[in-house]
Amino acid sequence: MRNLFTKTVAVLAIVAFCSLTIVPVGWAQEKSNEDMENTGTQYGLGVASFFSSLPYGAIKFAYATFGGIIGGFTYVLTAGNEKAARSVWDTSMRGTYVISPRHLKGEEPVRFFGVPPIRDEAPASTSMPEPSPAPAPPVPAPAPAP
């Protein structure tokens, strides 16, 4: 029993020593804007983002699911045109699914409709050469002076 008490006191002494020497160093670091907000504001934004994400996320998920199905139909009905299907998929499946406190503060936009990614696609090469430009029309000669 005495051995257990000695170990407990030793552990508490080590924890106290570490909290006195290590924690103040962390407190001395520069604080960000988020740290400058009071706890009530952070709590309120967290609760608001959670409760606004529930209906929004469910609606966005349903929209993305139906968009995936419609994009599949688009792919089939356009005889495998992936560009057409991808435009439906990008618009419906990309975007914001969860509302965060940054969205509520206006620091990030809420995108219900997705924005397609920027693609660096080179134009597809064809076997036919590009047509040469049309020749320039002839310039009329100036009229002789009288």
Chimera marker file (.cmm) of the C-alpha trace (Angstrom):
<marker_set name="trace">
<marker id="1" x="0.000" y="0.000" z="0.000" r="1" g="1" b="0" radius="0.5"/>
<marker id="2" x="2.848" y="2.356" z="0.867" r="1" g="1" b="0" radius="0.5"/>
<marker id="3" x="4.493" y="1.549" z="-2.486" r="1" g="1" b="0" radius="0.5"/>
<marker id="4" x="1.342" y="2.603" z="-4.382" r="1" g="1" b="0" radius="0.5"/>
<marker id="5" x="1.166" y="5.880" z="-2.460" r="1" g="1" b="0" radius="0.5"/>
<marker id="6" x="4.833" y="6.647" z="-3.254" r="1" g="1" b="0" radius="0.5"/>
<marker id="7" x="4.314" y="5.990" z="-6.970" r="1" g="1" b="0" radius="0.5"/>
<marker id="8" x="1.198" y="8.170" z="-7.038" r="1" g="1" b="0" radius="0.5"/>
<marker id="9" x="3.006" y="11.061" z="-5.368" r="1" g="1" b="0" radius="0.5"/>
<marker id="10" x="5.939" y="10.679" z="-7.780" r="1" g="1" b="0" radius="0.5"/>
<marker id="11" x="3.642" y="10.761" z="-10.828" r="1" g="1" b="0" radius="0.5"/>
<marker id="12" x="1.788" y="13.811" z="-9.500" r="1" g="1" b="0" radius="0.5"/>
<marker id="13" x="5.094" y="15.586" z="-8.872" r="1" g="1" b="0" radius="0.5"/>
<marker id="14" x="6.256" y="14.900" z="-12.435" r="1" g="1" b="0" radius="0.5"/>
<marker id="15" x="2.941" y="16.099" z="-13.907" r="1" g="1" b="0" radius="0.5"/>
<marker id="16" x="3.046" y="19.269" z="-11.787" r="1" g="1" b="0" radius="0.5"/>
<marker id="17" x="6.634" y="19.954" z="-12.807" r="1" g="1" b="0" radius="0.5"/>
<marker id="18" x="5.845" y="19.469" z="-16.506" r="1" g="1" b="0" radius="0.5"/>
<marker id="19" x="2.762" y="21.650" z="-16.340" r="1" g="1" b="0" radius="0.5"/>
<marker id="20" x="4.773" y="24.445" z="-14.740" r="1" g="1" b="0" radius="0.5"/>
<marker id="21" x="7.622" y="24.266" z="-17.255" r="1" g="1" b="0" radius="0.5"/>
<marker id="22" x="6.077" y="23.152" z="-20.561" r="1" g="1" b="0" radius="0.5"/>
<marker id="23" x="2.605" y="24.724" z="-20.626" r="1" g="1" b="0" radius="0.5"/>
<marker id="24" x="3.749" y="28.377" z="-20.224" r="1" g="1" b="0" radius="0.5"/>
<marker id="25" x="5.932" y="27.975" z="-23.306" r="1" g="1" b="0" radius="0.5"/>
<marker id="26" x="2.835" y="27.040" z="-25.286" r="1" g="1" b="0" radius="0.5"/>
<marker id="27" x="0.963" y="30.026" z="-23.887" r="1" g="1" b="0" radius="0.5"/>
<marker id="28" x="3.718" y="32.370" z="-25.035" r="1" g="1" b="0" radius="0.5"/>
<marker id="29" x="3.147" y="31.524" z="-28.703" r="1" g="1" b="0" radius="0.5"/>
<marker id="30" x="1.377" y="34.071" z="-30.860" r="1" g="1" b="0" radius="0.5"/>
<marker id="31" x="-2.372" y="33.581" z="-30.873" r="1" g="1" b="0" radius="0.5"/>
<marker id="32" x="-4.391" y="33.424" z="-34.056" r="1" g="1" b="0" radius="0.5"/>
<marker id="33" x="-7.696" y="35.205" z="-34.703" r="1" g="1" b="0" radius="0.5"/>
<marker id="34" x="-9.592" y="32.064" z="-33.744" r="1" g="1" b="0" radius="0.5"/>
<marker id="35" x="-7.839" y="32.005" z="-30.380" r="1" g="1" b="0" radius="0.5"/>
<marker id="36" x="-8.719" y="35.659" z="-29.798" r="1" g="1" b="0" radius="0.5"/>
<marker id="37" x="-12.454" y="34.929" z="-29.986" r="1" g="1" b="0" radius="0.5"/>
<marker id="38" x="-14.059" y="34.201" z="-26.698" r="1" g="1" b="0" radius="0.5"/>
<marker id="39" x="-15.164" y="30.701" z="-25.846" r="1" g="1" b="0" radius="0.5"/>
<marker id="40" x="-18.853" y="31.558" z="-26.052" r="1" g="1" b="0" radius="0.5"/>
<marker id="41" x="-18.525" y="32.736" z="-29.642" r="1" g="1" b="0" radius="0.5"/>
<marker id="42" x="-16.585" y="29.626" z="-30.636" r="1" g="1" b="0" radius="0.5"/>
<marker id="43" x="-19.135" y="27.408" z="-28.906" r="1" g="1" b="0" radius="0.5"/>
<marker id="44" x="-22.051" y="29.200" z="-30.540" r="1" g="1" b="0" radius="0.5"/>
<marker id="45" x="-20.501" y="28.944" z="-34.006" r="1" g="1" b="0" radius="0.5"/>
<marker id="46" x="-19.747" y="25.259" z="-33.447" r="1" g="1" b="0" radius="0.5"/>
<marker id="47" x="-23.305" y="24.503" z="-32.368" r="1" g="1" b="0" radius="0.5"/>
<marker id="48" x="-24.759" y="26.584" z="-35.211" r="1" g="1" b="0" radius="0.5"/>
<marker id="49" x="-22.542" y="24.864" z="-37.774" r="1" g="1" b="0" radius="0.5"/>
<marker id="50" x="-23.537" y="21.440" z="-36.455" r="1" g="1" b="0" radius="0.5"/>
<marker id="51" x="-27.274" y="22.133" z="-36.527" r="1" g="1" b="0" radius="0.5"/>
<marker id="52" x="-27.136" y="23.887" z="-39.907" r="1" g="1" b="0" radius="0.5"/>
<marker id="53" x="-25.066" y="21.025" z="-41.379" r="1" g="1" b="0" radius="0.5"/>
<marker id="54" x="-27.710" y="18.426" z="-40.530" r="1" g="1" b="0" radius="0.5"/>
<marker id="55" x="-30.426" y="19.573" z="-42.969" r="1" g="1" b="0" radius="0.5"/>
<marker id="56" x="-27.992" y="21.121" z="-45.444" r="1" g="1" b="0" radius="0.5"/>
<marker id="57" x="-25.815" y="17.988" z="-45.578" r="1" g="1" b="0" radius="0.5"/>
<marker id="58" x="-28.832" y="15.720" z="-46.038" r="1" g="1" b="0" radius="0.5"/>
<marker id="59" x="-30.183" y="17.859" z="-48.882" r="1" g="1" b="0" radius="0.5"/>
<marker id="60" x="-26.728" y="18.135" z="-50.506" r="1" g="1" b="0" radius="0.5"/>
<marker id="61" x="-26.214" y="14.373" z="-50.218" r="1" g="1" b="0" radius="0.5"/>
<marker id="62" x="-29.584" y="13.670" z="-51.856" r="1" g="1" b="0" radius="0.5"/>
<marker id="63" x="-28.830" y="16.203" z="-54.609" r="1" g="1" b="0" radius="0.5"/>
<marker id="64" x="-25.412" y="14.636" z="-55.234" r="1" g="1" b="0" radius="0.5"/>
<marker id="65" x="-26.893" y="11.129" z="-55.313" r="1" g="1" b="0" radius="0.5"/>
<marker id="66" x="-29.536" y="12.091" z="-57.866" r="1" g="1" b="0" radius="0.5"/>
<marker id="67" x="-26.913" y="14.053" z="-59.805" r="1" g="1" b="0" radius="0.5"/>
<marker id="68" x="-24.751" y="10.944" z="-59.982" r="1" g="1" b="0" radius="0.5"/>
<marker id="69" x="-27.669" y="8.935" z="-61.316" r="1" g="1" b="0" radius="0.5"/>
<marker id="70" x="-28.649" y="11.624" z="-63.837" r="1" g="1" b="0" radius="0.5"/>
<marker id="71" x="-24.993" y="11.932" z="-64.894" r="1" g="1" b="0" radius="0.5"/>
<marker id="72" x="-24.959" y="8.173" z="-65.518" r="1" g="1" b="0" radius="0.5"/>
<marker id="73" x="-28.069" y="8.478" z="-67.675" r="1" g="1" b="0" radius="0.5"/>
<marker id="74" x="-26.432" y="11.398" z="-69.487" r="1" g="1" b="0" radius="0.5"/>
<marker id="75" x="-23.390" y="9.240" z="-70.197" r="1" g="1" b="0" radius="0.5"/>
<marker id="76" x="-25.517" y="6.404" z="-71.572" r="1" g="1" b="0" radius="0.5"/>
<marker id="77" x="-27.929" y="8.583" z="-73.576" r="1" g="1" b="0" radius="0.5"/>
<marker id="78" x="-25.112" y="10.582" z="-75.196" r="1" g="1" b="0" radius="0.5"/>
<marker id="79" x="-23.404" y="7.387" z="-76.377" r="1" g="1" b="0" radius="0.5"/>
<marker id="80" x="-20.543" y="7.611" z="-73.889" r="1" g="1" b="0" radius="0.5"/>
<marker id="81" x="-19.891" y="11.335" z="-74.019" r="1" g="1" b="0" radius="0.5"/>
<marker id="82" x="-17.889" y="11.664" z="-70.821" r="1" g="1" b="0" radius="0.5"/>
<marker id="83" x="-17.612" y="15.443" z="-71.099" r="1" g="1" b="0" radius="0.5"/>
<marker id="84" x="-21.397" y="15.812" z="-70.951" r="1" g="1" b="0" radius="0.5"/>
<marker id="85" x="-21.710" y="13.397" z="-68.041" r="1" g="1" b="0" radius="0.5"/>
<marker id="86" x="-18.807" y="14.988" z="-66.189" r="1" g="1" b="0" radius="0.5"/>
<marker id="87" x="-20.453" y="18.408" z="-66.377" r="1" g="1" b="0" radius="0.5"/>
<marker id="88" x="-23.492" y="16.949" z="-64.570" r="1" g="1" b="0" radius="0.5"/>
<marker id="89" x="-21.323" y="15.079" z="-62.059" r="1" g="1" b="0" radius="0.5"/>
<marker id="90" x="-19.085" y="18.076" z="-61.291" r="1" g="1" b="0" radius="0.5"/>
<marker id="91" x="-22.024" y="20.390" z="-60.715" r="1" g="1" b="0" radius="0.5"/>
<marker id="92" x="-23.930" y="17.982" z="-58.499" r="1" g="1" b="0" radius="0.5"/>
<marker id="93" x="-21.220" y="16.067" z="-56.628" r="1" g="1" b="0" radius="0.5"/>
<marker id="94" x="-18.676" y="18.787" z="-55.907" r="1" g="1" b="0" radius="0.5"/>
<marker id="95" x="-19.218" y="21.602" z="-53.478" r="1" g="1" b="0" radius="0.5"/>
<marker id="96" x="-19.710" y="22.054" z="-49.754" r="1" g="1" b="0" radius="0.5"/>
<marker id="97" x="-21.213" y="19.178" z="-47.792" r="1" g="1" b="0" radius="0.5"/>
<marker id="98" x="-20.646" y="20.417" z="-44.216" r="1" g="1" b="0" radius="0.5"/>
<marker id="99" x="-21.177" y="23.938" z="-42.904" r="1" g="1" b="0" radius="0.5"/>
<marker id="100" x="-18.197" y="24.971" z="-40.771" r="1" g="1" b="0" radius="0.5"/>
<marker id="101" x="-17.765" y="27.985" z="-38.495" r="1" g="1" b="0" radius="0.5"/>
<marker id="102" x="-15.589" y="29.518" z="-41.241" r="1" g="1" b="0" radius="0.5"/>
<marker id="103" x="-18.615" y="29.382" z="-43.554" r="1" g="1" b="0" radius="0.5"/>
<marker id="104" x="-20.819" y="31.033" z="-40.947" r="1" g="1" b="0" radius="0.5"/>
<marker id="105" x="-18.281" y="33.829" z="-40.427" r="1" g="1" b="0" radius="0.5"/>
<marker id="106" x="-18.128" y="34.438" z="-44.188" r="1" g="1" b="0" radius="0.5"/>
<marker id="107" x="-14.472" y="33.414" z="-44.514" r="1" g="1" b="0" radius="0.5"/>
<marker id="108" x="-15.282" y="30.622" z="-46.990" r="1" g="1" b="0" radius="0.5"/>
<marker id="109" x="-18.085" y="30.467" z="-49.548" r="1" g="1" b="0" radius="0.5"/>
<marker id="110" x="-20.802" y="27.826" z="-49.301" r="1" g="1" b="0" radius="0.5"/>
<marker id="111" x="-21.008" y="26.128" z="-52.676" r="1" g="1" b="0" radius="0.5"/>
<marker id="112" x="-24.126" y="24.014" z="-53.078" r="1" g="1" b="0" radius="0.5"/>
<marker id="113" x="-23.410" y="23.615" z="-56.791" r="1" g="1" b="0" radius="0.5"/>
<marker id="114" x="-19.913" y="22.355" z="-57.396" r="1" g="1" b="0" radius="0.5"/>
<marker id="115" x="-17.285" y="24.119" z="-59.432" r="1" g="1" b="0" radius="0.5"/>
<marker id="116" x="-15.506" y="21.888" z="-61.941" r="1" g="1" b="0" radius="0.5"/>
<marker id="117" x="-11.763" y="21.533" z="-61.434" r="1" g="1" b="0" radius="0.5"/>
<marker id="118" x="-9.411" y="23.310" z="-63.801" r="1" g="1" b="0" radius="0.5"/>
<marker id="119" x="-8.051" y="20.794" z="-66.255" r="1" g="1" b="0" radius="0.5"/>
<marker id="120" x="-5.040" y="21.274" z="-68.476" r="1" g="1" b="0" radius="0.5"/>
<marker id="121" x="-6.224" y="19.134" z="-71.315" r="1" g="1" b="0" radius="0.5"/>
<marker id="122" x="-4.464" y="19.504" z="-74.629" r="1" g="1" b="0" radius="0.5"/>
<marker id="123" x="-6.812" y="19.442" z="-77.586" r="1" g="1" b="0" radius="0.5"/>
<marker id="124" x="-7.123" y="16.009" z="-79.085" r="1" g="1" b="0" radius="0.5"/>
<marker id="125" x="-4.929" y="15.551" z="-82.111" r="1" g="1" b="0" radius="0.5"/>
<marker id="126" x="-6.673" y="14.605" z="-85.299" r="1" g="1" b="0" radius="0.5"/>
<marker id="127" x="-5.354" y="12.821" z="-88.334" r="1" g="1" b="0" radius="0.5"/>
<marker id="128" x="-6.413" y="15.687" z="-90.577" r="1" g="1" b="0" radius="0.5"/>
<marker id="129" x="-4.164" y="18.746" z="-90.743" r="1" g="1" b="0" radius="0.5"/>
<marker id="130" x="-5.617" y="22.107" z="-89.827" r="1" g="1" b="0" radius="0.5"/>
<marker id="131" x="-6.848" y="24.080" z="-92.836" r="1" g="1" b="0" radius="0.5"/>
<marker id="132" x="-4.555" y="26.862" z="-93.964" r="1" g="1" b="0" radius="0.5"/>
<marker id="133" x="-5.871" y="30.391" z="-93.641" r="1" g="1" b="0" radius="0.5"/>
<marker id="134" x="-7.657" y="31.898" z="-96.617" r="1" g="1" b="0" radius="0.5"/>
<marker id="135" x="-5.501" y="34.107" z="-98.857" r="1" g="1" b="0" radius="0.5"/>
<marker id="136" x="-5.832" y="37.838" z="-98.358" r="1" g="1" b="0" radius="0.5"/>
<marker id="137" x="-7.961" y="39.670" z="-100.940" r="1" g="1" b="0" radius="0.5"/>
<marker id="138" x="-5.965" y="41.619" z="-103.548" r="1" g="1" b="0" radius="0.5"/>
<marker id="139" x="-5.338" y="45.266" z="-102.779" r="1" g="1" b="0" radius="0.5"/>
<marker id="140" x="-6.616" y="47.547" z="-105.540" r="1" g="1" b="0" radius="0.5"/>
<marker id="141" x="-3.958" y="49.632" z="-107.283" r="1" g="1" b="0" radius="0.5"/>
<marker id="142" x="-4.150" y="53.385" z="-106.730" r="1" g="1" b="0" radius="0.5"/>
<marker id="143" x="-5.793" y="55.351" z="-109.516" r="1" g="1" b="0" radius="0.5"/>
<marker id="144" x="-3.356" y="57.278" z="-111.791" r="1" g="1" b="0" radius="0.5"/>
<marker id="145" x="-3.099" y="60.998" z="-111.149" r="1" g="1" b="0" radius="0.5"/>
<marker id="146" x="-4.562" y="63.295" z="-113.932" r="1" g="1" b="0" radius="0.5"/>
<link id1="1" id2="2" r="1" g="1" b="0" radius="0.2"/>
<link id1="2" id2="3" r="1" g="1" b="0" radius="0.2"/>
<link id1="3" id2="4" r="1" g="1" b="0" radius="0.2"/>
<link id1="4" id2="5" r="1" g="1" b="0" radius="0.2"/>
<link id1="5" id2="6" r="1" g="1" b="0" radius="0.2"/>
<link id1="6" id2="7" r="1" g="1" b="0" radius="0.2"/>
<link id1="7" id2="8" r="1" g="1" b="0" radius="0.2"/>
<link id1="8" id2="9" r="1" g="1" b="0" radius="0.2"/>
<link id1="9" id2="10" r="1" g="1" b="0" radius="0.2"/>
<link id1="10" id2="11" r="1" g="1" b="0" radius="0.2"/>
<link id1="11" id2="12" r="1" g="1" b="0" radius="0.2"/>
<link id1="12" id2="13" r="1" g="1" b="0" radius="0.2"/>
<link id1="13" id2="14" r="1" g="1" b="0" radius="0.2"/>
<link id1="14" id2="15" r="1" g="1" b="0" radius="0.2"/>
<link id1="15" id2="16" r="1" g="1" b="0" radius="0.2"/>
<link id1="16" id2="17" r="1" g="1" b="0" radius="0.2"/>
<link id1="17" id2="18" r="1" g="1" b="0" radius="0.2"/>
<link id1="18" id2="19" r="1" g="1" b="0" radius="0.2"/>
<link id1="19" id2="20" r="1" g="1" b="0" radius="0.2"/>
<link id1="20" id2="21" r="1" g="1" b="0" radius="0.2"/>
<link id1="21" id2="22" r="1" g="1" b="0" radius="0.2"/>
<link id1="22" id2="23" r="1" g="1" b="0" radius="0.2"/>
<link id1="23" id2="24" r="1" g="1" b="0" radius="0.2"/>
<link id1="24" id2="25" r="1" g="1" b="0" radius="0.2"/>
<link id1="25" id2="26" r="1" g="1" b="0" radius="0.2"/>
<link id1="26" id2="27" r="1" g="1" b="0" radius="0.2"/>
<link id1="27" id2="28" r="1" g="1" b="0" radius="0.2"/>
<link id1="28" id2="29" r="1" g="1" b="0" radius="0.2"/>
<link id1="29" id2="30" r="1" g="1" b="0" radius="0.2"/>
<link id1="30" id2="31" r="1" g="1" b="0" radius="0.2"/>
<link id1="31" id2="32" r="1" g="1" b="0" radius="0.2"/>
<link id1="32" id2="33" r="1" g="1" b="0" radius="0.2"/>
<link id1="33" id2="34" r="1" g="1" b="0" radius="0.2"/>
<link id1="34" id2="35" r="1" g="1" b="0" radius="0.2"/>
<link id1="35" id2="36" r="1" g="1" b="0" radius="0.2"/>
<link id1="36" id2="37" r="1" g="1" b="0" radius="0.2"/>
<link id1="37" id2="38" r="1" g="1" b="0" radius="0.2"/>
<link id1="38" id2="39" r="1" g="1" b="0" radius="0.2"/>
<link id1="39" id2="40" r="1" g="1" b="0" radius="0.2"/>
<link id1="40" id2="41" r="1" g="1" b="0" radius="0.2"/>
<link id1="41" id2="42" r="1" g="1" b="0" radius="0.2"/>
<link id1="42" id2="43" r="1" g="1" b="0" radius="0.2"/>
<link id1="43" id2="44" r="1" g="1" b="0" radius="0.2"/>
<link id1="44" id2="45" r="1" g="1" b="0" radius="0.2"/>
<link id1="45" id2="46" r="1" g="1" b="0" radius="0.2"/>
<link id1="46" id2="47" r="1" g="1" b="0" radius="0.2"/>
<link id1="47" id2="48" r="1" g="1" b="0" radius="0.2"/>
<link id1="48" id2="49" r="1" g="1" b="0" radius="0.2"/>
<link id1="49" id2="50" r="1" g="1" b="0" radius="0.2"/>
<link id1="50" id2="51" r="1" g="1" b="0" radius="0.2"/>
<link id1="51" id2="52" r="1" g="1" b="0" radius="0.2"/>
<link id1="52" id2="53" r="1" g="1" b="0" radius="0.2"/>
<link id1="53" id2="54" r="1" g="1" b="0" radius="0.2"/>
<link id1="54" id2="55" r="1" g="1" b="0" radius="0.2"/>
<link id1="55" id2="56" r="1" g="1" b="0" radius="0.2"/>
<link id1="56" id2="57" r="1" g="1" b="0" radius="0.2"/>
<link id1="57" id2="58" r="1" g="1" b="0" radius="0.2"/>
<link id1="58" id2="59" r="1" g="1" b="0" radius="0.2"/>
<link id1="59" id2="60" r="1" g="1" b="0" radius="0.2"/>
<link id1="60" id2="61" r="1" g="1" b="0" radius="0.2"/>
<link id1="61" id2="62" r="1" g="1" b="0" radius="0.2"/>
<link id1="62" id2="63" r="1" g="1" b="0" radius="0.2"/>
<link id1="63" id2="64" r="1" g="1" b="0" radius="0.2"/>
<link id1="64" id2="65" r="1" g="1" b="0" radius="0.2"/>
<link id1="65" id2="66" r="1" g="1" b="0" radius="0.2"/>
<link id1="66" id2="67" r="1" g="1" b="0" radius="0.2"/>
<link id1="67" id2="68" r="1" g="1" b="0" radius="0.2"/>
<link id1="68" id2="69" r="1" g="1" b="0" radius="0.2"/>
<link id1="69" id2="70" r="1" g="1" b="0" radius="0.2"/>
<link id1="70" id2="71" r="1" g="1" b="0" radius="0.2"/>
<link id1="71" id2="72" r="1" g="1" b="0" radius="0.2"/>
<link id1="72" id2="73" r="1" g="1" b="0" radius="0.2"/>
<link id1="73" id2="74" r="1" g="1" b="0" radius="0.2"/>
<link id1="74" id2="75" r="1" g="1" b="0" radius="0.2"/>
<link id1="75" id2="76" r="1" g="1" b="0" radius="0.2"/>
<link id1="76" id2="77" r="1" g="1" b="0" radius="0.2"/>
<link id1="77" id2="78" r="1" g="1" b="0" radius="0.2"/>
<link id1="78" id2="79" r="1" g="1" b="0" radius="0.2"/>
<link id1="79" id2="80" r="1" g="1" b="0" radius="0.2"/>
<link id1="80" id2="81" r="1" g="1" b="0" radius="0.2"/>
<link id1="81" id2="82" r="1" g="1" b="0" radius="0.2"/>
<link id1="82" id2="83" r="1" g="1" b="0" radius="0.2"/>
<link id1="83" id2="84" r="1" g="1" b="0" radius="0.2"/>
<link id1="84" id2="85" r="1" g="1" b="0" radius="0.2"/>
<link id1="85" id2="86" r="1" g="1" b="0" radius="0.2"/>
<link id1="86" id2="87" r="1" g="1" b="0" radius="0.2"/>
<link id1="87" id2="88" r="1" g="1" b="0" radius="0.2"/>
<link id1="88" id2="89" r="1" g="1" b="0" radius="0.2"/>
<link id1="89" id2="90" r="1" g="1" b="0" radius="0.2"/>
<link id1="90" id2="91" r="1" g="1" b="0" radius="0.2"/>
<link id1="91" id2="92" r="1" g="1" b="0" radius="0.2"/>
<link id1="92" id2="93" r="1" g="1" b="0" radius="0.2"/>
<link id1="93" id2="94" r="1" g="1" b="0" radius="0.2"/>
<link id1="94" id2="95" r="1" g="1" b="0" radius="0.2"/>
<link id1="95" id2="96" r="1" g="1" b="0" radius="0.2"/>
<link id1="96" id2="97" r="1" g="1" b="0" radius="0.2"/>
<link id1="97" id2="98" r="1" g="1" b="0" radius="0.2"/>
<link id1="98" id2="99" r="1" g="1" b="0" radius="0.2"/>
<link id1="99" id2="100" r="1" g="1" b="0" radius="0.2"/>
<link id1="100" id2="101" r="1" g="1" b="0" radius="0.2"/>
<link id1="101" id2="102" r="1" g="1" b="0" radius="0.2"/>
<link id1="102" id2="103" r="1" g="1" b="0" radius="0.2"/>
<link id1="103" id2="104" r="1" g="1" b="0" radius="0.2"/>
<link id1="104" id2="105" r="1" g="1" b="0" radius="0.2"/>
<link id1="105" id2="106" r="1" g="1" b="0" radius="0.2"/>
<link id1="106" id2="107" r="1" g="1" b="0" radius="0.2"/>
<link id1="107" id2="108" r="1" g="1" b="0" radius="0.2"/>
<link id1="108" id2="109" r="1" g="1" b="0" radius="0.2"/>
<link id1="109" id2="110" r="1" g="1" b="0" radius="0.2"/>
<link id1="110" id2="111" r="1" g="1" b="0" radius="0.2"/>
<link id1="111" id2="112" r="1" g="1" b="0" radius="0.2"/>
<link id1="112" id2="113" r="1" g="1" b="0" radius="0.2"/>
<link id1="113" id2="114" r="1" g="1" b="0" radius="0.2"/>
<link id1="114" id2="115" r="1" g="1" b="0" radius="0.2"/>
<link id1="115" id2="116" r="1" g="1" b="0" radius="0.2"/>
<link id1="116" id2="117" r="1" g="1" b="0" radius="0.2"/>
<link id1="117" id2="118" r="1" g="1" b="0" radius="0.2"/>
<link id1="118" id2="119" r="1" g="1" b="0" radius="0.2"/>
<link id1="119" id2="120" r="1" g="1" b="0" radius="0.2"/>
<link id1="120" id2="121" r="1" g="1" b="0" radius="0.2"/>
<link id1="121" id2="122" r="1" g="1" b="0" radius="0.2"/>
<link id1="122" id2="123" r="1" g="1" b="0" radius="0.2"/>
<link id1="123" id2="124" r="1" g="1" b="0" radius="0.2"/>
<link id1="124" id2="125" r="1" g="1" b="0" radius="0.2"/>
<link id1="125" id2="126" r="1" g="1" b="0" radius="0.2"/>
<link id1="126" id2="127" r="1" g="1" b="0" radius="0.2"/>
<link id1="127" id2="128" r="1" g="1" b="0" radius="0.2"/>
<link id1="128" id2="129" r="1" g="1" b="0" radius="0.2"/>
<link id1="129" id2="130" r="1" g="1" b="0" radius="0.2"/>
<link id1="130" id2="131" r="1" g="1" b="0" radius="0.2"/>
<link id1="131" id2="132" r="1" g="1" b="0" radius="0.2"/>
<link id1="132" id2="133" r="1" g="1" b="0" radius="0.2"/>
<link id1="133" id2="134" r="1" g="1" b="0" radius="0.2"/>
<link id1="134" id2="135" r="1" g="1" b="0" radius="0.2"/>
<link id1="135" id2="136" r="1" g="1" b="0" radius="0.2"/>
<link id1="136" id2="137" r="1" g="1" b="0" radius="0.2"/>
<link id1="137" id2="138" r="1" g="1" b="0" radius="0.2"/>
<link id1="138" id2="139" r="1" g="1" b="0" radius="0.2"/>
<link id1="139" id2="140" r="1" g="1" b="0" radius="0.2"/>
<link id1="140" id2="141" r="1" g="1" b="0" radius="0.2"/>
<link id1="141" id2="142" r="1" g="1" b="0" radius="0.2"/>
<link id1="142" id2="143" r="1" g="1" b="0" radius="0.2"/>
<link id1="143" id2="144" r="1" g="1" b="0" radius="0.2"/>
<link id1="144" id2="145" r="1" g="1" b="0" radius="0.2"/>
<link id1="145" id2="146" r="1" g="1" b="0" radius="0.2"/>
</marker_set>
